Amino acid sequence: GRNSEIMKIARNVLEDRCAACYDKYDIIDRTFIKRDGSLYLEIHHNITFSYGGNKCDTLENLVKLCPACHRALSKNR
């Protein structure tokens, strides 16, 4: 299964911006601010987990995306 520790690390060390649209849109128009004051962003595997399995669970293979961009990259989109 997915490595929950690497996901926690990614949430803490990756910059709070969408890796796909950060220079095109105002982030607040694409997500929301959580109760703790941080932006809601989703972790995405550049090389899909289904393709590469556990070897894809590395910090170098993860990015933060806003929900709109993450949906656009989902299977069958």
Sequence and secondary structure as in RCSB ss.txt:
>XXXX:A:sequence
GRNSEIMKIARNVLEDRCAACYDKYDIIDRTFIKRDGSLYLEIHHNITFSYGGNKCDTLENLVKLCPACHRALSK
NR
>XXXX:A:secstr
   HHHHHHHHHHS SS TTTTTTS GGGTS B TTS B  EEEESS HHHHGGGG SGGGEEEE HHHHHHTST
T 
